[in-house]
Amino acid sequence: MAYENEKVLVVPTDDVIKLCNGKIGLVEVEEVEILKLIKEAGFFIDREKAEFDETIRQVIPYILLKENNKYLLFKRTSAQGEKRLHGKITIGVGGHINTDDSLNPIDAFKKGMQREIAEEVNVKVLNMNYIGVINITDNAVSRVHVGVCYEAEIEYYGLVEKDKFIEIFSEAPEIYNKEMEGWSKAVVKHLGHMQK
């Protein structure tokens, strides 16, 4: 798979493990700590290399969208690029941060997060709350990515890429657990703990 010389934002895996204190899943880490790691240790590297180098993690903002107490879930169609994720349900929008966002890692992260939301959905963000860091290591894809998870209260106007996703609104996202990809499972499990 060619990534057209895309340079993506990464941080060292060892720093992520330290930050998460060895914990796996959606880990409660102070927002200031993950942003400090991105600011001080973040750098850009060819995505081609980053996808196979487990000493670094590609930084992915992962934003949950919520309107009137209902979460917006997305079922990926076969028109979506990553074959490994076809038919899977995701609870977050997000993606890679690259040098087109900014050459400064922290600016790139903040601008890239806004860009990712705008690329996938047409929404007005009313407010955004940080939740934690997604650290999953049970498969090769997860071992080269780290998620920075937020929850956004939104006004929803529709999908941007209507062919790539089917939208589902749900107050109980856990009922879709079997169809969810790994990050979504971890996030939904964490949401369940938060609501108890």
N, C-alpha and C positions, 0 to 999 in steps of 0.2 A: 504494500500500500504506500503510495507516494503522498507526502504532505506538503509538496511545493515549497520546500525550504522554510517551512513555518518554524519559527523559534518560539518555544513555549516557556512559561515561567515555572521554575522548579525550586525545591528546597531539599537539603540533604535528608535522606531517610533517617539517619541516626538522630537528627534533631527532632524529627517528628515523633520518633519512639520515646525520646526523653520527655518531650512536651506532653505526650499522652501517658507518661509514667508506665509504659508497657501495656496499657489498657487497649482493648479492641472494641470496635463498634462506634457508636456516636459518643464521643468522650467529652465530658464537660471540662473545657480548658478556657481560661479567661481570654476574651477577645483581644485584649491588649497584648497577650503573650503570642498568639498566632500572628497578629499583625506585625509584632516586633520581629518574629522569625522571618516573615516575608521581607520586611524592610532591611534587615541586617544580613540574612543569609540567602535571600532569593536571587536567582540569576536566570538568564535565558539560554536555552540550548536547543539544538535541532530536535524537532519532535520525533523524527526518524530514530534518533539515538535514545531519546527519553522513554519511548515506548518499551524499550527492552533493557533499561538500566535500573536495576533495583536498588542502587545506592542513592538514587534521587527519586523524589515524588513530584509529579506534575500537580500544580495547585489548581483546584477546581472549586469556584464558588458554587454552592448548591443551595438554591433558594426554593423554599416551600411557599406556595401561594395559597392564600386563604381569603375567602369572601363569605361574609355572613356565617361564620363558624363552619364553613364547609371547605375541605381541602380540595384543591384541583389536582387530579391525577392524570397522567398521560399514558396511554397504551401506544407503544411504538409500532408503526406499520413496517412493512418490508421496504418502503421507500426511504426509510431512515438508514444512514450510512453504515453504522456498526452492526454487522450481521449477528454478532454474539448477543445482541440485545433485542432482536426482532421479536415482537409479540409480548415483550416484557412490559410491565407497568412500572412507571417511575413517579415518585411524589415530588421530585425536584426539577427545576430547570437550572441549567448551568453548563459550563464547558471550559475549554482551555483558554488561558490568558496568554496573549502573545505580544510581540514587539509592536504590532500595529496599535495596541491600546496605549502604550507608553514605553519608553526605554527604562523608566524608573519602576522597579518592581512593585512598590506599594501603590503608586499612581495607576500602574497597569492593572493591578488587582481591582481597585475601586472602579475604574472606568470599564474594565472588562466585565465586571459583574453587571453593570447597567446595560452594557451591550448585549450580553447573553440573554438577559430578560427580554430586551427589545427584539432580539432575533427570533425568539420562540413564541412570545405571546404579546398581544396588544392589551396592555393594562395600564392603569394609573396606580402607582405605589403610594399608599396612604401612610404607612410606616413600616419600618424594617427592624426586626429584633434578631440579634445574634443568638444561636443555640449552642454550637460546639463544633468539634473537629471530627470528621469521619475518617477513622483509621481501620480499614479492613485489610486483612492480609491472606485470606484463604484462596485467592486465585491470582493468576499472573497479571490481569488487568488492574485489580485493586492494589497490588503491591507496587505499582508505579504511579499511583495517584493518591492525593490526599484531598478530602473535601472540607470546605469551610462553610458550615451550614447556617443559614438564616431563615427566618420566617417573615414573609411580607403580607401585610393586610392590603388587599387590592380591590380595585373596581375592575372587573374583567370584561373585555370587549371582544375577545376571540383569539383563536390561534393564528400565528403568522404562517407557519408551515403546515397548512391543513392536510396535506398528503402524508406527512410523516407521523402524525399523532392523532389519536382519538381521545377526546377529553371526557373525563368522568369527574363529577363533583360528588364528594362524600364526606359525611360527618364521621364516618367510621372507616378510615382507610385500612385498618387492620383486616377487614374482611377480604381484601385483595392480596393478602400476604403471599399465598402460593404462587401468584403470577408476578410477584415483584422481583426486581433485580436486587442484588445484595445491599447496595447503599440504602435503597428505599426501605428494605426490611429492617435495617439497623435504625433508621430514623423513626419509623413507625413504632418499633419496640420502645424506643426512648420516649416518644410522645405518650405512649401508654403509661410509662413509669411517671411521667410528669403530671398526668391527669389523676393519678391515684392519691 
